[in-house]
Amino acid sequence: MANSTRDRIIDASSALFLQRGYAGTGLKLISDESDAPIGSLYHYFPGGKRELAAQTLRASGAAYQALVEAVFDAETDVVSGVRACFSAAAEALRLSDYADACPVATVALEVASSDEELRVVAAEVFESWLASATKRLRDGGVRPSAARELATTFVAALEGGFLLSRVARSVGPMRGIGEAIASLLEGELAPDGSRRFKR
């Protein structure tokens, strides 16, 4: 729950960017949804909409990362952690009636070719996610030489799962992708050395 005007503005921006995208969200709408005067938006974000979007991406990305980490870390091993993340994502999609669930992807796709400043911010958020996933995979027994590549596969698969499940209006794609990633990890961690990611 937002406990300050600044927090309310960021929360409203995050929800509106998910629903309408960056270009489709005006400051007046953010002002209305956050119950904050336009003057407050410029007080907290003197750089205007771009600065607000950058801070929203950072805050939303950090909150989403913390959520995924909490789900992952609640499990006893890395494969179970990955399965739990995809299962939780599938359930979140179902409960939201397949609403957009990623706080960064919508804006990142929109600005990647049109706004260098926001592209860099989105890239920083994704890099933080990749670093977190890489560390957890390494801590879970994945070889350092394969951990980054597998972490990239994990993040990309989760993002792709959101898209495919939303379009299909079914948790099937998310669950299927989750099982595929878990199987990939099981192969990497196989005691007989039959690793699928070889170096």
C-alpha positions as CSV (number, residue, x, y, z in Angstrom):
1,M,0.0,0.0,0.0
2,A,1.4,3.4,-1.0
3,N,2.2,5.5,2.1
4,S,3.2,8.7,0.5
5,T,2.2,10.9,-2.4
6,R,5.4,9.9,-4.3
7,D,4.6,6.2,-3.7
8,R,1.0,6.7,-4.9
9,I,2.2,8.4,-8.1
10,I,4.6,5.5,-8.8
11,D,2.0,2.9,-8.0
12,A,-0.5,4.6,-10.3
13,S,2.1,5.0,-13.1
14,S,3.0,1.3,-12.9
15,A,-0.6,0.1,-13.2
16,L,-1.3,2.6,-16.0
17,F,1.8,1.7,-18.0
18,L,0.8,-2.0,-17.8
19,Q,-2.7,-1.2,-19.1
20,R,-2.0,1.5,-21.6
21,G,1.7,1.6,-22.3
22,Y,4.0,4.6,-21.9
23,A,2.8,6.6,-24.8
24,G,-0.9,6.0,-23.9
25,T,-0.5,7.2,-20.4
26,G,-0.7,11.0,-19.8
27,L,0.3,12.9,-16.7
28,K,-3.3,14.0,-16.2
29,L,-4.4,10.4,-16.0
30,I,-1.6,9.6,-13.6
31,S,-2.6,12.6,-11.5
32,D,-6.2,11.5,-11.4
33,E,-5.4,7.8,-10.6
34,S,-2.9,8.7,-7.8
35,D,-5.1,11.5,-6.3
36,A,-2.1,13.8,-6.6
37,P,-2.1,17.2,-8.2
38,I,-0.1,17.7,-11.4
39,G,2.1,20.0,-9.3
40,S,3.1,17.1,-7.1
41,L,4.1,15.1,-10.1
42,Y,6.6,17.8,-11.1
43,H,7.7,18.3,-7.5
44,Y,8.7,14.7,-7.1
45,F,9.7,14.2,-10.7
46,P,11.0,17.5,-12.1
47,G,12.1,15.8,-15.3
48,G,8.4,15.1,-16.1
49,K,7.0,12.0,-17.6
50,R,10.3,10.5,-18.6
51,E,11.8,10.8,-15.1
52,L,8.6,9.4,-13.6
53,A,8.7,6.5,-16.0
54,A,12.4,5.8,-15.2
55,Q,11.6,5.7,-11.5
56,T,8.5,3.6,-12.0
57,L,10.5,1.0,-14.0
58,R,13.1,0.8,-11.3
59,A,10.6,0.6,-8.4
60,S,8.4,-1.9,-10.2
61,G,11.3,-4.0,-11.4
62,A,12.8,-4.2,-7.9
63,A,9.4,-5.2,-6.4
64,Y,8.9,-7.9,-9.1
65,Q,12.4,-9.2,-8.5
66,A,11.8,-9.4,-4.8
67,L,8.6,-11.3,-5.4
68,V,10.2,-13.9,-7.7
69,E,13.2,-14.2,-5.3
70,A,10.8,-14.9,-2.4
71,V,9.0,-17.7,-4.3
72,F,12.3,-19.2,-5.5
73,D,14.0,-19.0,-2.1
74,A,11.1,-20.7,-0.3
75,E,12.0,-24.0,-2.1
76,T,14.6,-26.5,-1.1
77,D,16.5,-26.8,-4.4
78,V,17.0,-24.9,-7.6
79,V,14.8,-27.1,-9.8
80,S,11.9,-26.8,-7.3
81,G,12.5,-23.0,-7.1
82,V,12.2,-22.7,-10.9
83,R,9.0,-24.8,-11.0
84,A,7.5,-22.7,-8.2
85,C,8.2,-19.5,-10.1
86,F,6.4,-20.7,-13.2
87,S,3.6,-22.2,-11.1
88,A,3.1,-18.9,-9.2
89,A,3.2,-17.0,-12.5
90,A,0.5,-19.2,-13.9
91,E,-1.7,-18.8,-10.9
92,A,-1.2,-15.0,-11.0
93,L,-2.3,-15.0,-14.6
94,R,-5.4,-17.0,-13.8
95,L,-6.4,-14.9,-10.9
96,S,-6.0,-11.7,-12.8
97,D,-8.0,-13.0,-15.8
98,Y,-4.8,-12.9,-17.8
99,A,-3.9,-9.2,-17.2
100,D,-0.4,-8.1,-18.0
101,A,1.7,-9.2,-15.1
102,C,5.2,-7.9,-15.9
103,P,5.8,-4.3,-14.7
104,V,8.7,-3.7,-17.1
105,A,8.1,-5.6,-20.3
106,T,5.3,-3.5,-21.7
107,V,7.2,-0.3,-21.4
108,A,10.5,-1.9,-22.4
109,L,9.1,-3.2,-25.7
110,E,7.6,0.2,-26.4
111,V,10.7,2.4,-25.7
112,A,13.5,0.0,-26.9
113,S,13.7,1.7,-30.3
114,S,12.4,5.1,-29.5
115,D,13.8,6.4,-26.1
116,E,17.4,5.6,-25.3
117,E,17.2,6.9,-21.8
118,L,14.3,4.6,-20.9
119,R,15.8,1.7,-22.8
120,V,18.9,1.9,-20.7
121,V,16.8,1.9,-17.5
122,A,14.9,-1.1,-18.7
123,A,18.1,-2.8,-19.5
124,E,19.4,-2.1,-16.0
125,V,16.3,-3.7,-14.5
126,F,16.7,-6.8,-16.7
127,E,20.3,-7.0,-15.8
128,S,19.4,-7.0,-12.1
129,W,17.0,-9.8,-12.7
130,L,19.7,-11.8,-14.6
131,A,22.3,-11.2,-11.9
132,S,19.8,-12.4,-9.2
133,A,18.9,-15.6,-11.2
134,T,22.5,-16.3,-12.0
135,K,23.5,-16.2,-8.4
136,R,20.7,-18.5,-7.3
137,L,21.5,-21.0,-10.0
138,R,25.2,-21.0,-9.1
139,D,24.3,-21.4,-5.4
140,G,22.1,-24.2,-6.4
141,G,24.9,-26.2,-8.1
142,V,24.9,-25.0,-11.7
143,R,28.4,-24.5,-13.0
144,P,29.5,-20.9,-13.2
145,S,30.2,-21.2,-16.9
146,A,26.5,-22.2,-17.6
147,A,24.7,-20.2,-14.9
148,R,24.4,-16.9,-16.8
149,E,23.1,-18.6,-19.9
150,L,20.6,-20.6,-18.0
151,A,19.5,-17.5,-16.0
152,T,18.9,-15.7,-19.3
153,T,16.9,-18.7,-20.5
154,F,14.9,-18.6,-17.3
155,V,14.0,-14.9,-17.5
156,A,13.3,-15.0,-21.2
157,A,11.1,-18.1,-20.7
158,L,9.1,-16.4,-17.9
159,E,8.5,-13.3,-19.9
160,G,7.6,-15.4,-23.0
161,G,5.2,-17.5,-20.8
162,F,3.3,-14.3,-19.8
163,L,2.8,-13.3,-23.4
164,L,1.8,-16.7,-24.7
165,S,-0.5,-17.5,-21.8
166,R,-2.2,-14.0,-22.1
167,V,-2.8,-14.5,-25.8
168,A,-4.1,-18.0,-25.3
169,R,-6.0,-17.1,-22.2
170,S,-4.7,-20.3,-20.7
171,V,-2.0,-21.2,-18.1
172,G,-1.0,-24.1,-20.3
173,P,1.9,-22.3,-22.1
174,M,3.3,-20.9,-18.8
175,R,3.1,-24.3,-17.1
176,G,4.6,-26.1,-20.1
177,I,7.5,-23.7,-20.4
178,G,8.1,-24.0,-16.7
179,E,8.4,-27.8,-17.0
180,A,10.8,-27.4,-19.9
181,I,13.1,-25.1,-18.0
182,A,13.0,-27.4,-15.0
183,S,13.9,-30.3,-17.1
184,L,16.8,-28.3,-18.6
185,L,18.1,-27.6,-15.2
186,E,17.7,-31.2,-14.1
187,G,19.9,-32.2,-17.1
188,E,22.5,-29.6,-16.1
189,L,22.6,-31.0,-12.6
190,A,22.5,-34.7,-13.5
191,P,25.0,-36.6,-11.4
192,D,26.0,-38.7,-14.4
193,G,27.5,-35.6,-16.1
194,S,24.9,-35.7,-19.0
195,R,24.7,-31.9,-19.0
196,R,22.7,-30.2,-21.7
197,F,24.6,-26.9,-21.4
198,K,28.1,-28.0,-22.3
199,R,31.3,-25.9,-22.3
